[in-house]
Amino acid sequence: MNAGPALPGPRRRHAGPHPERATSVTGTGDGTAEVPAQRTAADVYRVTDEQVHRARIAVARNATDSDDCRDLLDMLGLIGEAGEPPPVRR
């Protein structure tokens, strides 16, 4: 009786550090990571241009139509008046 192709066994994690957690931006390059610098109160509320762009893309991908997209962007403070930064950046 042929049982068909063999199914792979459980997945095994490769040896070594996790590739996304191996080093930080402030790492020493030898596989060890340093503790990042403490953020100030101003840093907590700072939103980068990249974050605004990614948020807009996420909203646009999940909106049902252009009106829904516009409403959601406005509610989240991701669009503003022409020539002004969006409210999320003020």
C-alpha positions as CSV (number, residue, x, y, z in Angstrom):
1,M,0.0,0.0,0.0
2,N,1.5,3.4,-1.1
3,A,0.9,6.2,1.4
4,G,1.9,8.9,-1.1
5,P,4.8,11.3,-0.8
6,A,6.4,11.7,2.6
7,L,5.4,14.8,4.5
8,P,8.3,16.9,5.9
9,G,8.9,16.6,9.6
10,P,8.7,19.5,12.0
11,R,10.5,22.6,11.0
12,R,13.8,23.1,12.6
13,R,15.2,26.5,13.5
14,H,18.7,27.0,12.1
15,A,21.6,27.3,14.5
16,G,22.7,30.7,15.4
17,P,21.1,34.0,16.3
18,H,17.7,35.1,14.9
19,P,18.5,37.0,11.6
20,E,16.3,39.9,12.5
21,R,17.6,40.1,16.1
22,A,21.3,39.5,15.4
23,T,22.5,43.0,15.8
24,S,20.9,46.4,16.3
25,V,21.7,49.6,14.5
26,T,24.0,50.5,17.3
27,G,25.5,47.0,17.4
28,T,29.2,46.4,17.5
29,G,29.2,44.1,14.5
30,D,30.4,41.1,16.4
31,G,26.9,39.7,17.0
32,T,26.3,41.5,20.2
33,A,23.8,44.3,20.5
34,E,24.0,47.5,22.5
35,V,21.2,49.0,24.4
36,P,19.7,51.9,22.3
37,A,19.9,55.4,23.6
38,Q,17.0,56.5,25.8
39,R,14.3,58.4,23.9
40,T,13.4,61.9,25.0
41,A,9.8,63.1,25.3
42,A,10.1,64.9,22.0
43,D,11.2,61.7,20.3
44,V,8.1,59.8,21.5
45,Y,5.8,62.0,19.6
46,R,8.0,62.5,16.5
47,V,6.6,61.0,13.3
48,T,8.9,60.5,10.4
49,D,8.0,61.2,6.7
50,E,8.5,57.4,6.2
51,Q,6.0,56.6,8.9
52,V,3.4,59.0,7.4
53,H,4.0,57.5,3.9
54,R,3.6,53.9,5.1
55,A,0.5,54.8,7.1
56,R,-1.0,56.4,4.0
57,I,-0.2,53.3,1.9
58,A,-1.8,51.0,4.5
59,V,-5.0,53.1,4.6
60,A,-5.2,53.2,0.8
61,R,-4.8,49.5,0.5
62,N,-7.6,48.8,3.0
63,A,-10.1,51.4,2.0
64,T,-13.2,50.3,0.1
65,D,-13.2,53.3,-2.3
66,S,-11.7,56.8,-2.8
67,D,-14.2,58.5,-0.5
68,D,-13.5,55.9,2.3
69,C,-9.7,56.5,1.8
70,R,-10.1,60.2,2.0
71,D,-12.3,60.0,5.2
72,L,-9.9,57.6,6.9
73,L,-6.8,59.7,6.0
74,D,-8.5,62.8,7.4
75,M,-9.6,61.0,10.6
76,L,-6.1,59.8,11.2
77,G,-4.6,63.2,10.6
78,L,-2.7,62.0,7.5
79,I,-3.8,64.7,5.1
80,G,-4.1,68.4,5.6
81,E,-4.6,71.6,3.7
82,A,-2.6,72.3,0.6
83,G,0.9,73.5,1.4
84,E,0.7,72.6,5.1
85,P,2.0,69.5,6.8
86,P,-0.6,66.9,7.8
87,P,-1.9,67.3,11.4
88,V,0.1,64.2,12.5
89,R,3.3,66.1,11.8
90,R,2.4,69.4,13.6
